[in-house]
Amino acid sequence: MLRDANPFVILPEEAAPEDIQQCERCELSKQRTRVIWGEGNPDAPIVFILDNPGAREDREGNAFLCGTRETLQYGMREAGISVDEVYVTYLLKCRPIRAYNKPEAREACAPHLQMQLLAKRPLVLFGFGNIVAETLLPLNENPTVKELRGSWHSLRGTPIGFTYHPLAVRRRPNLMKIFVDDLTALKDKLKELT
């Protein structure tokens, strides 16, 4: 379903600020191999926010495209969004390897994401999945992507939209059309803002 003539790309990774590379604010610091700040164009007008980083390298250390990135890039391409227009970051800045206290880790990482968004100043934000929606819109009672998608919200004055997590789309291919429609609405929003 996702394979076609256009290859997917491995986006360049942006290193975390030096002081955050040694972060020990939560238990993920004991299981991580490194802090993962984000990837893509650091000056992009769109910032995508996912729940946590996945694997970027296989067991031999070679870079590869996980299912999340492949599905995301497929949806972007279908919606007419260039990889140059996007920066991808995460609620958590460490890849979880085993079970952990999720609310505590999200709270510990929140200042890192806030700092990152203040520095980047994107024109528009886009969140993927219910965990991102719940974390970024805590005043909404149990917000879900199903309720939030199709409309724009505000995160500290920056417009933010939401759609399903790419892994949910992979598991439920019937969501692909909705996923692409939501990314197309994002493309339209970006045009409106520029």
Secondary structure, DSSP 8 states (H G I E B T S, - for coil): ----SS------EE---HHHHT--SSGGGGT-SSB--EEE-TT-SEEEEESS----B-TTS-B---HHHHHHHHHHHHHT--GGGEEEEESSSB---S---HHHHHHHHHHHHHHHHHHH--SEEEEESHHHHHHH-TTSSS--HHHHTTS-EEETTEEEEEE--HHHHHH-GGGHHHHHHHHHHHHHHHHHH-
